Amino acid sequence: MKLSLLTLSTLAVAASAAYEFNALSYNAKQLDNGDCPTVKTVRDDLKVLSKYTNEVRIYSVNDCNQGEPVLRAMEGTDWKVQLGLWVSKEDESYEKDKKELLRLAGVFDFKKHVSSVIVGNEAVYREEQTSAQIADKVREVKAALKKIDLGDIPVTSSETWPSYDKTLVDAVDYVNMHAFPFWEGTNINDAQDKVFEHIYNLQKIAGDKAVVIGETGWPDAGGNFEDAKPSLENEQRYMKEFICRANLEKIKYVWFSAFDEAWKPVSNASDVETHWGIMKGDKSPKFKTPMYDCKGFVPNSKPGDSNSSDDKDSSDDDNSESDDSTDINDDVENKDADSTSTDKNNGKDDDKDNGKDNDDNTNTGGAWSIAGGGYLMVSTIAASVALLSASFF
């Protein structure tokens, strides 16, 4: 099954415009200590998040048995989930997640509650799998779902923008791209253009398949990473600029992340890993509602637009909520030359391993920030349709 931009746009138009976020990255583990979830703890989390979205993404159905309590908590509601299968160097974790996925499919109403299945989270970026290996696993999962009459559920894989090549694009139903200007050491003034340049470059190889932002965000506390400075002001500014522009350009996203998670490791290049949520660790919101306001938002011009300018003022203070930013050009096909990080890609440190517990090779919820960006909007209705449905498919 191939999902075109037109198909996604049509489905999005039919969706409710009741939520601020398309979807949120979510780890069902308990926030203070990382203990495994129960149906009650998940229900409590979803109740808090229901004001902002009705869709979450999880990274492993088998790790800490997250799949079952999440799906159980969603029964009788309009909540949807993007179910992840964790893939590491050895295929053991993938095989366990695939087995659990198919078991859950026999228990729960996947057609109602599962919006997509995501095979692997940055496994190519971590050099634990090749794109060809992940592509084979995507096809395998698609075939398994088709056999049980669930072939209409989209299957994809999540990778950083330099790691998505034509081999993987050809296998997935839609491209699920991670992009974090913060982890590229980008000044907040340049972050809007940085992330959208990556999107435009990946769209060139995606053809008529939709490019969805599977993770993006900005931390509110911790140490600086090169020119990227974490703060509440910068988190909210990036949120507004990314989501409002994504809405205008009909780009769907998952925002990273739902909650600050105190149990996550902080042994990465910058001690920000516990500060990506839109909600604090005590489940109170970081920002007033609405968390961002697209009224009057004017995006930067696309590269090549006749009204684009090379002399934009980028001298604003990093904590300013100005919408101005400079134009940044990065080639998605050049994996090494364009990375400004201290590591290989996106500035991520292998020690933190994308939020994964290093001792058990299971994912703990993603490392970057879950993809922020709206999908459905045109400038003439920006004010009235700023709050989008989180239902992707």
N, C-alpha and C positions, 0 to 999 in steps of 0.2 A: 504494500500500500504506500502510495506517495502522496504526501500532503502538500498541495500547492499553496502559494501565497493567497490566491483567490479563494480557495476553499477555506483556509483559516480565517480570512477576512469575513467571509460570508457567515461562518459560524460565530465569529466574534460579534458581529452586528446583532445577531439574534440573542446574545447573552445579556444578562442583567448588568446594568452599570451601577451596581450598588456598593462596590468595594474600592478601597484605595490601592490595593496591590493585586496584580494578577494572581500571584502565588507567593508563598514564603518558604524558604528553606527551613526545615524543622528536624531536629533530633528529638526523638521521643524520650530519651533518657532523662531522668530527674535532674533538675537544673543545678541543685546545690552540690550533689555528690556523684552524679553519673550513674546512679543505680538504674536497673532495668525498669521500664515503665509498666504500669498496670492500666487497665481500662479506665479506672477512675482518674489517674493522673493525666492520661491523654484527654479525657473529657474535660477536665479542668483547664488544660492548655487550650483546647479548641474553643471553649467558652470565652476565654480571654481574647483569642485571635479572631473570633467571629465578627468583631466590629470592623476588622480591616480586610479580611479575605475569607474565601470559603474553599481554598485549595492550598495544600502543602506538598512539599517534596521531601521524601525520606531517602536515605542512601543505601539501606540494606534491610530486606524483610526478615533476614535471619539473625543478624546481630542483635543480641539482647531480646530476641523474639519480637522485634518492633512491629512487624507487619500485622500480626494478629490483633494486638490491642488498638492499633490505629484504625484498622478496618472495623473492629467491633464498636469502637467509640463513634464511628461515622454512621452506623446503622440508624435508619429513621431520620436522617438529616440530608441536606443537600451538599455536604462536604465531599470533596474529591481529593485524591492523592495521586501523586506521581511516585510509583513504586520503584525503588532502586535495587539493583543486584550488584553487590560489591565484587570487583575483579582485582586480583593482585597477581603477583608473579606466578605463583602456582595456581592451578585451576580449582583447588579444593573449595575456596570460599565461594567462587562462582557456582560450582555444582551444588553446594548446599543452598545457596540463595535461589537458584533455579528450581530445585526440588521443593523448597518452601513456597515459592511463588505458585507453582502448579497445585500444591496442596491447598493453599488459600483460595485459589480460583474455584475449587470445589466446595468451598464453605461460604464464601461471601459473594455478593452481587457486584462483580467486577464491571459489568456494563454500566452500572449506576455510579460507582464510586471511584473507579480507576481511570484516570485521564490519560495516562501513558505509563510505559515501562522503560526504565533507563538502565542500560546494561553497561556498567562500569562508570567510574568517576575519576577522570584524569589518569587512567592507567597508562595511556600512551605518554603523557607528559612525564610521569614518574619512571618511564622506560621499563615498566614491568610487563607490558604487552606491546606488540606492534599494532598498527592500525588494521592490518590484515587479520590479525587474531581477533581483535575486537569486532571487526566486521563479520567474521564467521560466527561469533557468539550472538550478535544481533540477529542474524538470519536464523540461527538455531532457535532463539527464543520466539521469533515471529512464527516460525513453523510450528512450534509447540503450542502456541496460543491459537493458531488457526485450527489445529486438530481438535480443540475443545470449544470451537465456535466463538473464539474471542479474537479473531483475526482483524477486527476493526479497531482494536486498541493500538495506537501508535507505539512503535518501539524505536528507541534512539540510544545514543551514548553521549555522555558529557565529557567534553575536553576543553582545554584552554585554546584560545584562538590560534596559536601557531601550530597546534597538534592535530587540527582537523584537516586531513588531506582528502583528495578525490576518492581514494579507496574507501574511506569511512563514510564520506558523503553519499556515495552510491548505495551503501547498505542501509542507511537509516531512513526513517519516514520523515523526519525533520531534523535539522541541524541544531544541536543543543550546545551552545558556546559559552564558555566562562571567560569573563574579562574583568580585571581589577586594575584600574589605573593606579590605585594606591600601591599595589605590589610592583608596579613599574616605576615607583618613585616619582610619580607625576604630581606637580603642583595642582592644587584644586582649581586654579584658574584655567588649566589646560585639560582637566579631566573629561569634560563633556566631549570635546573634539577627539580626545584620545580613544575613548571607548567606541564612538561611532565610526571612526576611521577603521577600526578592527572589524566592526560589523559590515561596513561597505565592502571591504576587501574579501571577507568570507562569502558575502552574497554573490560575488563574482564567480566563485567556483561552485556555489550551491545550486545554480540554475533556477528552476522553478520550485525548488524545495524551500520551505520557510526556514529562516534563521531565527531561532529563539534564544534569548539570553538565559542560560540555565543557572547562572550565578553572577551577581555583581553587587557591590555595596561599598561602604566606607565605614571604618571604625571611629568611635567617638572618644577613645582614650587609648593610652599606651604611648610608646616611643615613636618618634618620627622615622619614616623610611625614606632616606634620601630627601627629596623635595616634598614628599607627601606627609602631611601633618594630620594626625587624628584629632578630632574635636567634635563636639555636638554641632557646632555651626557648620563645619565642613561636611559632616554626615548629612545634615538636612539640606545643605546646598546641593550636594551631589545627588541626593534623592530627588529633589525637585527638578534639576536640570536633566538628569537621565530619564526619569519617568515621564515628565511632560513632553520631552522630545520624542521618546519612544512611542508615546500615545499618538502624537502627531504623525509619526512615520509608520504607525501600525506594526510595531515590533513588540512581540510578546516577551515576557520575562518572568523569572523567579528572583525575588529579592532576598539577598543574604544579609541578615537572617531574621528568624522570628524572635528569639530570645538571646540575651547575653547568657553564656554558659560557663559558670565558674569552674567546672571540672576539666575544661579543656587545657591541654598543655600550652605553655607559653615559651617554649625553648626554640622559637623561630627567630628570624632576623629582626623582628620588632615585637614587643610584648603586647600585641593588640588582639590576640586570638579570642579573648573572652569579652570583646567589646563591639561585636558586629550587629547585635540585635536591634530591632525597633522597640523592643520591650526590655526593661531592666531584668536582672536576675530575680527580683521580687515580683515580677510580672506586671509592674506598673509601666505605663507608656513613657518613653523618653521625650515625646513631643505632644503638644496639644493637638486635638482633632480639628480640622484635617492636618495630617502630618506635613503635607505640602499643599501648595495652592498653585494651580496652573493658570489662573486668571491673569491675563496680560503677558504670559510667558512668550518670549520671542526666541526661538532657537538660533544658534549660530548657523551660518549658511553652509551647505554641503560644499565640499571641494569642487570647483569648476562652475558653481553657480555664478551667474552674472553679477549678483549683488554681494558676492563674497568680498572680504577685505583682508588685506595682509597687515593692516596697521591697527588692529584692535588693541585697545588699552588693556594690558594684562598686569598692570601695576597695582591692582586692588590688593588689599590685605587678605591673607589666606583665610581669615575667618569671616570675610565679607559674604553677604548673600547676593552679590551682584551676579547677573546671568552672563556677563561677558566672559569669554575665554578665547585663547589663541588657537590657531589651527595647527593640528598635529597630524603628520602623515606617517603611517606605519604600514609596511607591506606584510600582509598575513602569510604570504608564501615564503618569507625569509625568516625562518625560525630563530636563527642565531643572531643575525645582524641587528634585528630590531629590538631585542630584549635589553632593557636597561637595568636588569636586576643583578643582584650579587649571585644568584643561582642561574639556571638555564633559562627559565621562562617565568614571566609574570612576577619576578621577585620573590617567589615562594621558596622557603627553605625546606630541604628534604627532611630535616629533623622533625618538623611538625607534621609532615606527611599528610597534608590536607585534613587535619583534624582526626586522623585515624589513630587508634591505639596501636603503638608500635609493638606491643607484645602479643597481639592476637590477630593482626592483619585484618581487622574488621573496621569498617568506617564508622566514625563517630559523628558525622554530620557535615562534612565539607569544610574547607579551610578558608576560602576566599571571602565571599559574601554572596549571598544568594541573589541572584540576578534580579536587578530591578529594571523595570522598563515596561511601560504600558504597551498595549497592542492596538487599541481601537480608538482613533480620534482624528478629527480634522480640526484645523484651527478655528473654523467658524463656530464649532460647538465645543470648544475646549473647556469653557467654564461649566457647561452643563453635563458633559460626559467625562469629566476628569476621574471619576471613581468607576473603575472598570470591574467587570466580572473576573473572578479568578479562575473560572472554568475554561480550560484551554481547548478542549476538543469535544 
